[in-house]
Amino acid sequence: MSAGLIITSGSKEDQYVQLLPQIKSLVGGEMDMIANMANISAALKEQFGWLWVGFYLVKNDELVLGPFQGPIACTRIQKGRGVCGKAWIEMKTLIVDNVADFPGHIACSSLSKSEIVIPIYEGEKVLGVLDVDSEQLAHFDETDKKYLEKIIEFISH
C-alpha cells in the first residue's frame, strides 16, 4: 500500500469501501498476526490520521501493547480496566464519544478525546483488541464500527 492509494476524497464510508480490499490483499497472504497488525495500524493511521491506532494482545490475563502507530502508549491494561479492558470482558465493540466521561478511563495521552475498541476473536475467545483514539470528541460512529469490525475479521480466526 503506497501513499498514492490513500483515498483523499469522498465520505468516510467511501474511504473504508476503497480501503477494505487494499487491507485484505495486504494481510491475505501473511500468516503472522503481528505483521498483519502492524500493517493494519499503519494503513488506518495513514488513511484517517487518527491520534493513535494499535493493538493490545491478551497475555497472562491482561492486555499487553502490540503493534501501533501514534504517540507512546500504555504497555499493560488490566482486565476490565479502561475502554480496552471493558471491550475485552464484554466481548463487544465500544464507542466512547468523550473519554473524560468514561468511568475508569486510562489516559495514555491527554490528547485523546474519543475512542473505539474492537475485540479480536478466536472462536469464542478474545485474543486482543484494536484500539483507536481521536483528538476530536464524538469522532467514531456506526460506520467506523461496521468497517473496523470487517477489517478485524481479516485477522480473526
C-alpha positions as CSV (number, residue, x, y, z in Angstrom):
1,M,0.0,0.0,0.0
2,S,1.5,3.3,-1.0
3,A,0.6,6.9,-0.3
4,G,-0.8,7.0,-3.8
5,L,-3.5,4.5,-2.8
6,I,-4.8,6.6,0.1
7,I,-8.2,8.0,-0.7
8,T,-8.4,11.7,-0.1
9,S,-12.0,12.5,-1.0
10,G,-15.4,11.1,-0.5
11,S,-17.3,10.2,2.6
12,K,-15.9,8.2,5.5
13,E,-17.8,5.2,4.2
14,D,-16.4,5.7,0.6
15,Q,-12.9,5.7,2.1
16,Y,-13.5,2.5,4.0
17,V,-15.0,0.8,1.0
18,Q,-11.9,1.6,-1.1
19,L,-9.5,0.7,1.8
20,L,-11.0,-2.7,2.7
21,P,-9.8,-4.6,-0.4
22,Q,-6.4,-3.0,-0.1
23,I,-6.0,-4.2,3.6
24,K,-7.4,-7.6,2.7
25,S,-4.8,-8.1,0.0
26,L,-2.1,-6.7,2.3
27,V,-2.8,-9.2,5.0
28,G,-4.4,-12.0,3.0
29,G,-1.2,-14.0,2.2
30,E,0.5,-13.3,5.5
31,M,0.1,-15.8,8.4
32,D,2.0,-13.8,11.0
33,M,-0.6,-11.9,13.2
34,I,1.9,-9.3,14.4
35,A,3.0,-8.4,10.9
36,N,-0.7,-8.1,9.9
37,M,-1.5,-5.9,12.9
38,A,1.5,-3.7,12.1
39,N,0.3,-3.1,8.6
40,I,-3.3,-2.6,9.6
41,S,-2.3,0.0,12.1
42,A,-0.2,1.8,9.6
43,A,-2.8,1.7,6.9
44,L,-5.6,3.0,9.2
45,K,-3.3,5.8,10.7
46,E,-2.2,6.9,7.2
47,Q,-5.7,6.9,5.8
48,F,-7.6,8.6,8.6
49,G,-4.9,10.5,10.5
50,W,-6.3,9.4,13.9
51,L,-4.2,10.2,17.0
52,W,-3.5,6.5,17.9
53,V,-4.2,3.2,16.2
54,G,-3.0,0.0,17.6
55,F,-3.5,-3.4,19.1
56,Y,-3.4,-4.9,22.6
57,L,-3.0,-8.6,23.0
58,V,-4.2,-10.9,25.8
59,K,-1.3,-12.3,27.7
60,N,-1.4,-13.8,31.2
61,D,-4.9,-12.3,31.8
62,E,-4.0,-8.7,30.9
63,L,-3.8,-6.7,27.7
64,V,-0.2,-6.1,26.5
65,L,0.7,-3.5,23.9
66,G,1.2,-4.8,20.4
67,P,1.8,-3.1,17.1
68,F,0.7,0.6,16.9
69,Q,1.0,3.9,15.2
70,G,1.0,7.1,17.2
71,P,2.4,8.5,20.5
72,I,3.8,6.3,23.2
73,A,1.1,4.2,24.8
74,C,0.3,2.3,28.0
75,T,2.1,-1.0,28.0
76,R,-0.3,-3.1,30.1
77,I,-4.0,-2.9,30.8
78,Q,-5.7,-5.0,33.4
79,K,-8.8,-7.0,32.5
80,G,-11.9,-4.8,32.8
81,R,-10.0,-1.5,33.1
82,G,-10.5,1.4,30.7
83,V,-12.2,1.1,27.4
84,C,-9.9,-1.7,26.1
85,G,-10.4,-3.8,29.2
86,K,-14.1,-3.3,29.2
87,A,-14.4,-4.2,25.5
88,W,-12.4,-7.4,26.3
89,I,-14.6,-8.6,29.1
90,E,-17.9,-7.5,27.4
91,M,-16.7,-9.1,24.1
92,K,-18.1,-6.3,22.1
93,T,-17.1,-3.1,20.3
94,L,-17.3,0.0,22.4
95,I,-17.6,3.6,21.1
96,V,-16.8,6.4,23.6
97,D,-17.7,9.9,22.5
98,N,-15.9,11.6,25.4
99,V,-13.3,9.6,27.2
100,A,-13.4,12.1,30.1
101,D,-16.9,10.8,30.8
102,F,-15.9,7.1,30.8
103,P,-15.6,5.6,34.3
104,G,-12.1,4.3,34.8
105,H,-10.7,5.6,31.5
106,I,-6.9,5.1,31.3
107,A,-5.4,8.3,29.9
108,C,-2.3,7.2,28.0
109,S,-2.4,10.5,26.2
110,S,-4.2,13.7,27.3
111,L,-4.8,14.5,23.7
112,S,-7.3,11.6,23.3
113,K,-10.9,12.8,23.3
114,S,-12.9,9.9,21.9
115,E,-12.2,6.2,21.3
116,I,-13.4,3.0,19.6
117,V,-12.2,-0.5,20.7
118,I,-12.9,-3.7,18.7
119,P,-12.3,-7.2,20.1
120,I,-10.3,-9.7,18.1
121,Y,-11.7,-13.2,18.3
122,E,-10.5,-16.8,18.0
123,G,-13.8,-18.7,18.2
124,E,-15.4,-17.5,21.4
125,K,-12.2,-16.3,23.0
126,V,-10.8,-12.7,22.8
127,L,-7.2,-12.6,21.6
128,G,-6.8,-8.9,21.8
129,V,-8.3,-5.6,20.8
130,L,-7.9,-2.9,18.1
131,D,-7.9,0.5,19.9
132,V,-8.3,3.8,18.0
133,D,-8.2,7.2,19.6
134,S,-9.1,10.6,18.2
135,E,-8.3,14.1,19.2
136,Q,-11.9,15.1,18.4
137,L,-15.0,14.5,20.6
138,A,-17.6,12.0,19.2
139,H,-15.4,11.1,16.3
140,F,-16.4,7.5,15.9
141,D,-19.8,6.2,14.8
142,E,-21.6,3.1,13.5
143,T,-19.8,3.5,10.1
144,D,-16.4,3.1,11.9
145,K,-17.8,0.2,13.9
146,K,-19.0,-1.6,10.8
147,Y,-15.8,-1.3,8.8
148,L,-13.3,-1.7,11.6
149,E,-15.1,-4.9,12.6
150,K,-14.8,-6.1,8.9
151,I,-11.0,-5.3,9.0
152,I,-10.6,-7.3,12.2
153,E,-12.3,-10.3,10.6
154,F,-9.3,-10.4,8.3
155,I,-7.1,-11.4,11.2
156,S,-9.6,-13.2,13.5
157,H,-9.7,-17.0,13.5
